[in-house]
Amino acid sequence: MRRKKLSAEESFEYLCRSGRIVKCRHVRKKGQKNLYLRLQRDGTVRISTPWRVSEAAARDFLEAKEGWIEEKLEHRAAFSKEDPSLYEEGCRIWYLGKEYPLRYETAASCAIEIECGEAVFRAPVTDEFSRALNGFYLRSAESLLTERVRLWSDRMRLYPAEVRYRRYRSRWGCCSAGNVITLNTALIKYDLPLIDYVIIHELAHIRHKDHKREFWELVERFAPDYRSLRRELV
């Protein structure tokens, strides 16, 4: 009998003893020696393993780590700022730490605006919702986050070469070797203390490119409660 050919990545569902169904991504890597788990922002559990590890062995590893998985999922449910992927009547979106009810109006252009305590989604058809929401977060980030970067740069005396914005799947920001800072537009869903922490974190990388003690001491000088803030970014 031929042995099943292994693939670099495969997806499956795992049933926890609690009855919770967890979506999983099993990623095999040549040269890797150990097994690792990571909860991704969309709630998927990523299992990274050496190349020859079977799906059955990956499931055994998940079973051994069920307590950790359940804890992380509960934490994510408490703090995540998830938006709907499609427009439905009565749905809500996040902006600066608050949820806003979404109201649709037919219009020639496509945009979302916050007006009088609600989010107004205007577009020719509701299928444009995802594009409108991404545009709303990008415009808001370019306006508000740019202002916050300028404020914290002056306070820290650390100035990026450039500030960019993009949608990231698994990071909130990064600082390149050339001190270009890129921030996740999804940050605009969180309140200002969390936004400021991410900006302080990335500005600190202008001086310290690693996460050694000196880096965290600099972050703590400007964000004394950074440990608790980090836990809320999911």
Secondary structure by P-SEA (a helix, b strand, c coil): cccccccccccccccccccbbbbbbbbbbccccbbbbbbccccbbbbbbcccccaaaaaaaaaaaaaaaaaaaaaaaacccccccccccbbbbbcccbbbbbbbbbcccccccccccbbbbbcccccaaaaaaaaaaaaaaacaaaaaaaaaaaaacccccbbbbbbbcccccccccccbbbbbcccccccaaaaaaaaaaaaaaaccccccaaaaaaaaacccaaaaaaaacc
